[in-house]
Amino acid sequence: MNRRNLFEAVHRTLLPGAEAAAFAGQGLMVNHVVLDHGTAVPAHRHPEEQITLVLEGRIAFQLEDEVCELGPGDAIAVPPGASHAVRALLPSVVLDVFTPVRADLLEKLG
């Protein structure tokens, strides 16, 4: 059985102010991300589909040319190849779900 507690897992630095732990199955990946207040994840794209769910805090999420604020319980879907960026308006915790698995992140966080 493939099993992991992401809340207790060792988190690795993604970029200054952002730490994460990842877990993957055959075609789906979950990434638990902790963001310090003010942390900005620069605009980027990837071929994997993504859903981001805010667990704690508040973030500004830019999807292409639109920016929205998300708080606990809010989620947003990012289509494959879409440009997106995040800024933490408060200390925040999010879950990013990817399909298929993002091998680049899994290698970095695994």
N, C-alpha and C positions, 0 to 999 in steps of 0.2 A: 504494500500500500504506500503510495506516494503522499506524504503528509508533512505540513510545516505550519508553525504558528508565526505569522508575519508580524504580529505585534511584539513578539519576544525575539525575533530574529535579529542577527547582527545587521545593522544598516550601514551601507557604504556611501561615501560621498559621491553624489552625481555632479555637483558644482557647488561653489561656496554658498552655504545657507540651505542646501537641499540634500537630504540623505534618504536612501531608499533600500528596500529589501524586495526581492522578486521571488515568485513561485510560478512554475509552469507545468502544464500538462502536455498532451500531444499537440493541441492546436490553439490553446488559450493560455494567456499569461496574466497574472495579477501583480501589480507593483504598488507597494505601500510606501508612500512618500511623505516625509516630514519636512515642512518648509518654515524657515525663520521669517519673521515679519520683514517685509521689504524685499525678499528674495525674488529675483526675476529669472524665469526660464526663457531664454531668447526664442524668437520665432524659428520654427523648424518644421520639417515634413518627414514623413516616413510612409512606406507602402502599406503598413498594417492599419486596420481599423482600430479606433480607440474610444473607450468610454471613460470619462473621469467623473468620480463621485466624491463630493466633499464630505468628510466625516467630522472635521472640526475646523473652526476658523472661518476665514472669508478670503476669496481670491478674485482677481480680475482675470477673466479668461478671454483671450482674443482668438477668434476663429475667422480666418481670412481677414476681412475688413470690419468685422463686428466685434465689439467688446461687451461682455456681460459680467455682472457680479454674481458669484455663486457662494452660498453658505451651506451649513450642515443639511444634508439630505438632497441637495441639488446635484444634478448630473447633466453632462453634456456629451453628445456623440460627435466624434471627429471622423469624417470620412477618410478613406485611404488617400494619401497624397495632399491633404489639405494643410495649409499653413496655420500654425497655432502657437500661442505663447501664453505664459502665465506670470502673474505678479501676486505675491502674497500680501494682502491688505492687513492681515493679522497673522500671528503664528497659526499655521494650518496643517491639517493632515488630510491627504486625499488617497483614494484608490484609483489607479489607472488600470484598465483592463484592455488587453490587446489580443487581436486575432488576425492572422496567425501569430505565433510567438515571435517576439522581437529578439532575435538571437544576439544582436549587439548589446542590448541591455542585460539580457540573461548572462552573457559572458562577463560583463562588468560587475553585476550584482550577485550572481549565483553563489 
